[in-house]
Amino acid sequence: MSIVNYNVVELVDSPVIKKMRYYGKHLPVPTDTDCRLLVLDHCLQKGVRVIPTPLDVQRNKISWLGFQNETYYPESMFRWVGDQEHPELWGLVFKHFEQMQDWITDDLQQKVDLMSDSNRMKHFFNRQSSTRAVWSAKHPFVYGIAASNAEKISYMTIPKLSSFVLHQALAVDHIHEGNMKEVLLDPALRRSLCMMASPYKLVELDDFAISNHEVELFANILAMDNIAESYYIEIEDDVKHYMHESSYSNEWHEHGGDYTGTLGAGCMRYDRCQPFLDIYEDCEHCKILVMKDQDGGIVARALLWQNVSVHRRVNTINIMDRVYTLRNAYEPLMIQWAKDNGYHYKKLQSYNSAVLINPTTGKEMRGQVRIPIEWPENGYNKLPYIDTYAHIYPELGFMSNSSRVRPIDTASIRRINPRSTDGYYREVRNYA
């Protein structure tokens, strides 16, 4: 075992330390490590406990300040044990800690990939290690999906890892050979070693600044598999029926028809609105996607637009329009269905957002969508409140997300804008 004396250690100014130096006591620390050492704790009878502050860690601004005032960490974190020249935990931290911040299991990475790039929870897991500050003993790292609860995240802490390293000599050898990631991502090890927390608690432990809404969206993704066991998704032709509140799940009816999500608040769910929906029934490009419970009641819906064109593009596309749900937890399953079935879907589930996401590439698409319609000779008496494609051009034979369509000659064209919950709409003119 290599020994160095106090002369190479940055010591606190303490009478106890000075007395220990006088009696010639030594610190059991490696001599082949280019680092300075901080005294964490000291006792004349027991010696001192130190923690290294490696130069590369200092350079990347990983904060060890939270450790300097802690005195209850396992001793294995700060000393050599046995006759082997293998570092204990602090030596492993010295070598691997930065990389550990970025390690997550494959199953968790798949869930993370389902999030939009704008969600900061995606940044939470994929950010560079240099942006993570170690500030407490509860600092989480090496993330995965909890084995006992798929809606929670498993993670490691320094005390947990220290205990493991101290009692697993074989693992220390394995780690020394550079296979630390393989060891720490092992499912069997994680079941016995990891702690778990909800996404909300996890960002709190990490001191990560993020909105509750963004965390909720990720929590909904984690819940997808459990939800999928109780619900099924299918395409239906009867748009009128599935937009009516009578088709809703008992989950909504049990609340007495009170507000429950965007579906419960849908303005087209009433009896009086049924005649407004004729335009959907008449359009051969329009279907409705519904998520049903085991009793056939719906908990989510979205209009589907099939084989529609995008201005100046050759190929037609399929689109899943705005998703309405009784609970936000149902939304990720609808979006996953769109991805699996080749449907472009909205980046934001709101009436005024028209940006689509390509199901294959994940890239945003901003274009003038044109949905073919056959406008009756006498027109429609009333129209539904239309979210995304709320610009209808009767003479041109399509509805669109754009109000900027221009006639090909000097004449004007009529544009209908159905944005009333009472079925009324206004007509304006677009000019060349």
C-alpha positions in Angstrom: 0.0 0.0 0.0 1.4 3.4 -1.0 1.8 6.0 1.7 2.3 9.7 1.5 2.7 12.1 4.4 0.9 15.3 5.2 3.2 17.5 3.2 1.4 16.6 0.0 -2.0 17.2 1.5 -3.8 20.5 1.7 -4.7 20.6 5.4 -7.1 22.7 7.4 -5.5 24.8 10.1 -6.2 22.6 13.1 -4.3 21.9 16.4 -5.4 18.3 16.0 -3.8 18.0 12.6 -0.6 19.7 13.8 -0.4 17.2 16.7 -0.8 14.3 14.3 1.9 15.6 12.1 4.2 15.9 15.1 3.6 12.2 15.9 4.4 11.3 12.3 1.1 9.8 11.4 0.5 9.2 7.7 -2.4 9.3 5.4 -3.2 6.1 3.4 -3.6 7.7 -0.1 -2.1 6.9 -3.5 1.1 8.6 -4.6 0.5 8.1 -8.3 -2.5 10.5 -8.6 -2.0 14.0 -9.7 -4.4 15.7 -7.4 -4.7 17.7 -4.2 -6.6 16.4 -1.2 -9.0 18.0 1.1 -9.3 16.9 4.7 -12.9 16.0 5.3 -12.8 14.9 8.9 -10.0 14.3 11.5 -9.5 12.6 14.8 -6.3 12.0 16.8 -7.2 8.3 17.4 -8.8 7.5 14.1 -6.7 9.5 11.7 -8.1 11.7 9.0 -10.5 11.2 6.1 -9.7 12.9 2.8 -11.3 13.4 -0.5 -9.5 14.0 -3.8 -10.2 17.0 -6.0 -8.8 15.9 -9.3 -7.6 18.5 -11.7 -9.9 17.4 -14.5 -12.9 17.6 -12.2 -11.9 21.1 -11.1 -11.6 22.1 -14.7 -15.1 20.9 -15.6 -16.5 22.7 -12.5 -18.1 19.6 -10.9 -18.8 20.9 -7.4 -17.5 18.9 -4.5 -18.3 21.7 -2.0 -21.3 19.8 -0.8 -19.0 17.0 0.5 -16.7 19.2 2.6 -19.2 19.6 5.4 -20.5 16.0 5.4 -19.1 13.6 8.0 -21.3 10.6 7.7 -20.2 9.1 4.4 -18.8 5.5 4.5 -15.2 5.3 5.3 -14.6 3.3 2.1 -15.0 6.5 0.2 -11.8 7.9 1.6 -9.3 5.2 2.2 -7.5 2.2 0.7 -8.4 -1.3 1.8 -6.5 -4.6 1.4 -3.3 -5.2 -0.3 -4.5 -4.6 -3.9 -3.7 -1.3 -5.6 -7.4 -0.8 -6.5 -9.0 2.5 -5.5 -12.1 2.6 -3.3 -15.0 4.7 -4.2 -13.4 8.1 -4.3 -10.8 6.7 -6.7 -13.6 5.4 -8.9 -15.2 8.8 -8.7 -12.0 10.4 -9.7 -11.8 8.2 -12.8 -15.4 7.7 -13.8 -17.7 10.2 -12.1 -18.2 12.5 -15.1 -19.2 9.7 -17.4 -21.5 8.3 -14.8 -23.7 11.4 -14.9 -24.7 10.6 -18.5 -25.4 6.8 -18.1 -29.0 5.7 -18.3 -30.4 2.2 -19.1 -31.6 1.4 -22.6 -35.3 1.0 -21.6 -35.2 4.5 -20.0 -33.5 6.0 -23.1 -36.4 4.7 -25.2 -38.9 6.6 -23.0 -36.7 9.7 -23.2 -36.7 9.5 -27.0 -40.5 9.7 -27.0 -40.4 13.3 -25.6 -40.3 16.3 -27.9 -37.0 18.1 -28.1 -38.6 21.2 -26.5 -39.3 19.3 -23.3 -36.5 20.0 -20.8 -36.9 16.6 -19.2 -35.2 15.3 -22.3 -32.3 17.7 -21.5 -32.3 16.5 -17.9 -31.3 13.0 -19.0 -29.2 13.9 -22.1 -27.3 17.0 -20.9 -23.6 17.0 -20.7 -22.0 15.9 -17.5 -20.2 19.1 -17.0 -23.5 20.8 -16.3 -24.4 18.6 -13.4 -23.3 19.9 -10.0 -22.8 17.4 -7.2 -24.3 19.2 -4.2 -25.6 16.6 -1.7 -25.3 13.0 -0.5 -28.6 12.3 -2.2 -27.3 13.4 -5.6 -28.7 10.9 -8.2 -26.9 9.4 -11.1 -27.0 6.3 -13.4 -30.7 6.4 -14.1 -33.1 3.6 -15.2 -36.7 2.5 -14.9 -37.4 1.0 -11.5 -37.9 -2.8 -11.7 -40.7 -2.8 -9.1 -42.6 0.2 -10.5 -42.3 1.2 -14.1 -43.7 4.7 -13.4 -40.7 5.6 -11.3 -37.0 6.1 -12.0 -34.2 4.1 -10.3 -30.9 5.8 -9.5 -27.7 5.5 -7.5 -26.2 7.6 -4.8 -22.7 7.9 -3.7 -23.3 6.2 -0.3 -25.0 3.3 -2.0 -22.2 2.9 -4.6 -19.6 3.1 -1.8 -21.2 0.2 0.1 -21.3 -1.9 -3.1 -17.7 -1.3 -3.9 -16.5 -2.0 -0.4 -18.1 -5.5 -0.3 -17.7 -6.6 -4.0 -14.0 -7.2 -4.6 -14.8 -8.9 -8.0 -16.8 -5.8 -9.1 -13.9 -3.6 -8.2 -11.6 -5.7 -10.4 -14.1 -5.5 -13.2 -14.4 -1.7 -12.8 -10.6 -1.4 -12.7 -10.6 -3.0 -16.2 -12.8 -0.2 -17.5 -16.1 -2.0 -17.5 -17.8 0.2 -14.9 -20.8 1.1 -17.1 -21.5 -2.6 -17.8 -21.5 -3.2 -14.0 -23.7 -0.3 -13.0 -26.3 -0.9 -15.7 -26.7 -4.6 -14.8 -30.4 -5.2 -14.0 -29.7 -7.6 -11.1 -27.4 -5.1 -9.5 -29.8 -2.2 -9.9 -32.6 -4.1 -8.2 -30.5 -4.5 -5.1 -28.5 -1.3 -5.1 -30.7 1.5 -6.6 -33.2 3.8 -5.0 -36.2 5.0 -6.8 -38.3 8.2 -7.1 -41.0 9.7 -9.1 -39.9 12.1 -11.9 -41.0 15.0 -9.7 -38.8 13.9 -6.8 -35.9 13.1 -9.1 -35.6 16.7 -10.5 -35.9 18.0 -7.0 -33.0 15.8 -5.8 -30.9 17.0 -8.8 -31.9 20.6 -8.2 -33.0 20.9 -11.8 -35.1 23.9 -12.8 -38.1 22.7 -14.8 -41.9 23.2 -14.9 -44.3 20.7 -13.4 -46.1 20.5 -16.8 -42.9 19.2 -18.5 -42.3 16.7 -15.7 -45.9 15.6 -16.0 -45.5 14.9 -19.7 -42.6 12.6 -19.0 -44.5 10.9 -16.2 -47.3 10.2 -18.6 -44.8 8.5 -20.9 -43.6 6.3 -18.1 -47.2 5.3 -17.4 -47.8 4.3 -21.1 -47.2 0.6 -20.7 -49.6 0.2 -17.7 -52.3 2.2 -19.5 -51.9 0.2 -22.7 -53.0 -2.9 -20.8 -56.4 -1.5 -20.1 -57.2 0.5 -23.3 -57.1 -0.1 -27.0 -56.9 2.3 -30.0 -58.8 2.0 -33.3 -59.9 4.0 -36.3 -63.7 4.7 -36.6 -65.8 6.1 -39.5 -68.6 7.6 -37.3 -67.1 10.9 -36.5 -70.4 12.3 -35.1 -70.9 9.5 -32.6 -67.4 9.6 -31.2 -67.4 13.4 -30.8 -70.7 13.2 -28.8 -70.4 13.0 -25.0 -72.5 9.8 -24.9 -69.5 7.9 -26.3 -67.3 9.0 -23.4 -65.9 6.5 -20.8 -67.5 6.1 -17.4 -64.4 7.8 -16.2 -66.1 11.0 -17.3 -69.7 10.1 -16.5 -68.7 9.2 -12.9 -67.7 12.8 -12.4 -71.2 13.9 -13.3 -70.0 15.3 -16.6 -67.8 17.8 -14.9 -64.6 19.1 -16.5 -62.2 16.2 -17.1 -59.3 17.1 -19.4 -59.6 18.6 -22.9 -62.1 15.8 -24.0 -64.4 16.6 -21.1 -64.3 20.3 -22.1 -64.8 19.7 -25.8 -67.1 22.3 -27.2 -68.5 20.0 -29.9 -69.7 17.2 -27.6 -73.4 18.4 -27.2 -76.6 17.3 -29.0 -77.0 20.7 -30.6 -73.6 20.3 -32.3 -74.3 17.1 -34.2 -75.6 18.9 -37.3 -72.5 21.0 -37.4 -70.4 18.0 -38.0 -71.7 17.1 -41.4 -68.6 18.5 -43.1 -66.5 15.7 -41.4 -69.0 13.0 -42.4 -69.0 14.2 -46.0 -65.2 14.3 -46.3 -63.8 11.0 -47.5 -60.4 12.0 -46.2 -61.6 12.3 -42.6 -61.8 9.5 -40.0 -61.6 9.6 -36.2 -59.1 7.8 -33.9 -60.4 6.8 -30.5 -58.9 5.2 -27.4 -61.4 3.0 -25.6 -61.6 1.4 -22.3 -62.7 -2.2 -21.8 -66.4 -1.1 -21.9 -66.0 0.7 -25.2 -66.1 4.2 -23.8 -63.6 6.6 -25.2 -60.9 8.3 -23.1 -59.2 10.1 -26.0 -59.9 11.0 -29.6 -58.4 12.8 -32.6 -59.5 13.5 -36.1 -57.5 11.7 -38.8 -56.8 13.3 -42.2 -55.8 10.7 -44.8 -54.0 11.2 -48.1 -53.9 15.0 -47.9 -51.4 17.2 -49.7 -48.9 19.7 -48.6 -48.4 22.7 -50.9 -45.4 22.3 -53.3 -44.8 18.7 -52.2 -45.4 15.7 -54.4 -46.3 13.0 -52.0 -49.5 13.0 -49.8 -49.4 12.4 -46.1 -51.6 11.2 -43.3 -52.2 13.5 -40.3 -53.4 13.0 -36.7 -55.1 16.3 -35.6 -55.3 17.7 -32.1 -55.6 15.0 -29.4 -58.4 15.4 -26.9 -58.1 13.3 -23.6 -59.8 12.8 -20.3 -56.4 12.7 -18.7 -53.0 13.9 -20.0 -51.6 10.4 -19.4 -53.5 9.1 -22.5 -51.8 11.6 -24.9 -48.4 9.7 -25.2 -50.2 6.5 -26.3 -52.1 8.4 -29.1 -48.9 10.0 -30.3 -47.1 6.6 -30.2 -49.9 5.2 -32.3 -49.3 8.0 -34.8 -45.6 7.2 -35.0 -46.2 3.5 -35.4 -48.7 4.0 -38.2 -47.0 6.7 -40.2 -49.2 9.7 -39.2 -47.8 13.2 -38.9 -48.9 14.6 -35.6 -49.1 18.1 -34.0 -46.1 19.3 -32.1 -48.4 21.0 -29.6 -51.9 19.8 -28.8 -53.6 23.2 -29.0 -56.1 24.7 -31.5 -53.7 27.4 -32.8 -50.6 25.2 -33.4 -50.1 23.9 -37.0 -46.5 22.6 -36.7 -46.4 18.9 -37.5 -43.8 16.2 -36.5 -42.7 13.7 -39.1 -43.3 10.2 -37.6 -40.2 8.8 -39.3 -37.6 11.5 -38.8 -39.0 13.3 -35.8 -38.4 16.6 -37.6 -40.8 19.5 -37.6 -42.8 20.3 -40.7 -44.2 23.7 -41.5 -46.2 23.7 -44.6 -49.6 24.6 -46.1 -51.7 21.5 -45.7 -54.6 21.2 -48.1 -57.4 18.7 -47.3 -59.8 18.1 -50.3 -63.5 18.7 -49.6 -66.6 18.9 -51.8 -68.5 22.0 -50.9 -72.3 21.5 -51.4 -74.0 23.8 -53.9 -76.1 25.4 -51.1 -73.2 25.2 -48.7 -73.4 24.2 -45.0 -75.9 25.9 -42.7 -73.5 25.6 -39.8 -70.0 24.4 -39.2 -68.1 23.0 -36.2 -65.4 24.9 -34.4 -62.4 23.7 -36.3 -59.0 23.7 -34.6 -56.2 23.3 -37.0 -57.6 23.5 -40.5 -59.9 26.4 -40.0 -59.6 28.0 -43.4 -62.0 26.7 -46.0 -61.8 27.6 -49.6 -65.1 26.4 -51.2 -64.2 27.4 -54.8 -60.8 25.8 -54.6 -62.1 22.6 -53.0 -60.0 22.3 -49.9 -59.6 23.3 -46.2 -56.2 24.4 -44.9 -54.2 25.6 -42.0 -53.2 28.7 -43.9 -55.1 32.0 -44.4 -52.6 33.1 -47.1 -53.9 31.1 -50.1 -54.1 33.5 -53.1 -56.1 33.2 -56.3 -54.2 32.4 -59.5 -55.6 35.5 -61.2 -56.6 39.0 -60.2 -60.0 37.8 -58.9 -60.7 37.2 -55.2 -61.6 33.9 -53.6 -63.9 33.3 -50.7 -62.4 32.0 -47.4 -64.6 30.6 -44.6 -63.3 30.7 -41.1 -65.4 28.4 -38.7 -64.3 29.4 -35.2 -67.6 29.6 -33.3 -69.0 27.1 -30.8 -72.5 27.9 -32.0 -72.0 26.7 -35.6 -71.7 30.2 -37.1 -68.8 31.2 -39.4 -67.6 34.3 -41.1 -66.7 34.8 -44.8 -63.8 36.9 -45.9 -62.1 37.5 -49.3 -58.5 36.7 -50.2 -57.1 38.8 -53.0 -54.2 38.1 -55.4 
